[in-house]
């Protein structure tokens, strides 16, 4: 295996990780900002108030995007595993 091929595989892996984690991180970011704005407006400074909605948002994102994430990972893994015979 050449170094160019290994760099290509690693860059594809990093891109896939970013694409897979993106929706969950985006959900958490949006909910965190909304809860922070509500905390500033109401002057409530409680750390658990910000944690619980973000946790629920992450679970909702996993339920919503879970099948797509699994399908993407399986497609990537099958592509990498399928290309193993051509590497040697």
N, C-alpha and C positions, 0 to 999 in steps of 0.2 A: 504494500500500500504506500503510495507516494504521500509526501507532505501536503501537496495541493489537495488531494482527495480527503485527507483527514481534516484539513482546514475547512473544506466545503461541508463535510458532514457536521463539524462542530458549529459552523455558522448556521446551518439549517436547524440544528438542535436548539441553539439559542433563540432563533427566530420563532420556532415552534413553542418554546417555553414562554416567550413574550406574548404570542398570540393566544395561548391557552390561559395564561394568568391575567390577561388584560381585562376581560369582562368582570371578573371577580374583584380585581383591584379598583376598577372604575365604579362599580356598585358601592364598594366600601368608601371610596373617596367622596362620592356624591352624598351618601347618607351622613358621613362624618361632617362634611361642610354644612349640610342642612341642620343637623343637630347642634353644631357649634353656633350657627346663626341664631337658632332658637334660644340657646343658652345665653347668648349675649343680650338678646332682646329682653328676655325674662329675668336676667341677672341671677340665674341658677348656676352655681359652679360645683357640679357633682360629676366626678369622673365616671361613675357607673352609668350615669345617664347617657354618656356618649358611647360606652362600650356595648351595651345591650342592643341598640338598634343596628350598630355595625355588624355585630355577630349575626343577627337575624337577616341582615342584607346579604351577608356572605352565604348563609345557608340557602336563602332564596335564589341567589345567583348560581349556586351549585346545583340546585334542583332544576333551574331553568336551562342552564348551559351544560349540565353534566353529560347528557347524551352526545351533544356536539363535540365536547372536549374529548370524550372517550373515542368517538369515531375518528377525530383528527389524530389522536395519539396512535390508534391502531393502524391508520393509513400510513403514518410516518414510519412506525416500527416495521410494518410489512414491507415498505419500500426499502428500508435499510437492510433488513434481513434478506430480502429478495436480491439485493445487489451484492451480497457477500460472495457468491460464486464468481462474479466478474472481477473481483478484487485480486484474485490470486491467479 
